[in-house]
Amino acid sequence: GGGGEGGVDTEQMSKLTRELARLEEDNGRQKWMIGEKDKQIKEVQGRYQASEAYRLQEKLQECMEALEVAANLQAEQLQYLEDNALKKLEAMDDQMADVQDDLDTKAEHMAQLKTIMKSYWEKGDEALVPILVSLAGFSHGEAELLKKAREKRANSGFGGIALGLGRFAG
């Protein structure tokens, strides 16, 4: 856990990374073992007569071949784990870029909202209200309801009379 839906599980990534390191170490150890077996073949050839050396060389050759097969298999497993880890890291990078884009957009909207709100409070310009409503994230339907509520409030009581008189004064 804890990666979230569609996200990358950090515990799984950590496990993959540890397994990758272990496989790399095993692969190196097996290659070293192949080298050691090769040295052993040469030593055996020098110490024993031709027939004995040949028998031992065949046995060591079989061991070397088995170790090479195992090393190749581990190399394939290692490549698979590297590819899988890379895919997960790329997915995380894409998610982080999306979050950063959203954050940048929201920060830009917030700065615009502050500027327009300041202008509205300083000048009382009603033409700024639709921009404020939009930057605040209200839907079109919500904006219509807010507009109707403002008009209803403005048209009731003293504020409505003053607004009405203002219409005739121009």
Salt bridges, closest charged atoms under 4 A:
GLU19 OE2 - ARG22 NH2 3.49
GLU25 OE2 - ARG29 NH2 2.63
ASP26 OD2 - ARG22 NH1 2.79
ASP26 OD1 - ARG29 NH1 3.00
GLU36 OE2 - LYS39 NZ 3.13
ASP38 OD2 - LYS42 NZ 3.31
GLU43 OE1 - ARG47 NH2 3.44
GLU52 OE2 - ARG55 NH2 3.05
GLU122 OE2 - LYS118 NZ 3.86
GLU126 OE1 - ARG150 NH2 2.21
GLU144 OE2 - HIS140 NE2 3.97
